[in-house]
Amino acid sequence: MTSSLASPQRRPTTPRLAPGGGSVRRGPGPVLVGVLALVVVVVGAYLGWRVAVGGADRHQVVVLGDSITAQADAPLHERFDPSYAMAVSGVSGARADERVADGAAYAATTPGQVIINLGTNDVLQGTPTDETAASLTTLGEGFAGARCIHLVTVNEHMVDLSRPQLHDEAVAVNERIRAIAAQHSWDVVDWAAIVTAADQAGNPDGPLTMDTVHPTPLGQQRLLDAYALALDRC
């Protein structure tokens, strides 16, 4: 003989009603509340850190160069502080390869933007263009975390009576600077073009260099104007 047992019938569930007639909704569990609180703390700490180093209105910028940069130390801070947090490092007579180690140290500070104004002494000292290009590439690639990297061209009108090929060597370095920038999607601050345009116009406001190498106060102002455009468009 077989017997069958009826399956227990499930009672339909109905939502509990709040006093006003609406369904009662359960609030987030303690784990979710804890996670949300942690997110708020982390975001707040991050925003506080951003404010400490400049936040949305003040970006960390490294300017790495030779004597042209060293002479512009005070003007750079006067021009850009506090809109940007400037770290200026210029070493007189330095070639690009001589600043690679310094570049690595500054890269560790994770700046948002970098201006590399090197190559002038490479030309003056007869450094092979390939070596200069390799050093500039190494410097730029070292700042992998930077949002924008700006390479500055060298003045093509430098004069050294003992080296008549100086102009051609400067042109060659600038061609490589532009090619490197294009390859890496970096920016170019074209100091060479600024000086050339002023020379061709007869320097109506006065010369931009004092010795065909170092900027005059006017030249320094024009160079910083070019820096400002580059930084602001990043």
Secondary structure, 3 states (H helix, E strand, C coil): CCCCCCCCCCCCCCCCECCCCCECCCCCCHHHHHHHHHHHHHHHHHHHHHHHHCHHHCEEEEEEECHHHHHCHHHHHHHHCCCEEEEEEECCCCCCHHHHHHHHHHHCCCCCEEEEECCHHHHHCCCCHHHHHHHHHHHHHHCCCCCEEEEECCCCCCCCCCCCCHHHHHHHHHHHHHHHHHHHCCEEECHHHHHHHHHHCCCCCCCCECCCCCECHHHHHHHHHHHHHHHHHC
